Amino acid sequence: MTLDDLLAREAIRDLVARYTAAGDRLRVDEFVACFTDDAVIESERVAPDRLFRYEGRAAIRAWQERWLAGDGGTHGATFVRHHLSTSRIDLTGPDVASGRTYWAAWTDIGPDHAGYYLDSFRRVDGEWLIAHRRVRLDWEAEGSLFKAAVANAQG
């Protein structure tokens, strides 16, 4: 492993942390800045009415703005905290990488839902960004505040 490899992995870890903090705090500009212009974010392993797929920064921004506005009664949480744990980053080329990061989300009810991200990253103008994120749900609490939230924010 080279110094450049270590720097790339650390930049990607920082990117994933920035995404999480921006999403939890509904900082739309910071959230959108984590993605390439042609990025895709989509859900997997959820009920059909909660599947989502957004392509491009404009669509991702519109989705996050709906969350911020609380359109459709997005959720009843007074706080959301995604806690990241195991993260594996594979550098697959000088400007591309893939990753898997496990997460658990806490809300007012305690543990709310958990899963992992499957990511494709791309370096654009020297900055690592998310090119494709698949959000996989492994578990959710019976009283999860997010059961209807994703469907409500679809617009």
Secondary structure, DSSP 8 states (H G I E B T S, - for coil): --HHHHHHHHHHHHHHHHHHHHHHTT-HHHHHTTEEEEEEEEEESS-GGG--EEESHHHHHHHHHHHHHTTTT----S--EEEEEEEEEEEEETTEEEEEEEEEEEETTEEEEEEEEEEEEEEETTEEEEEEEEEEEEEE-TT-TTTTHHHHT--
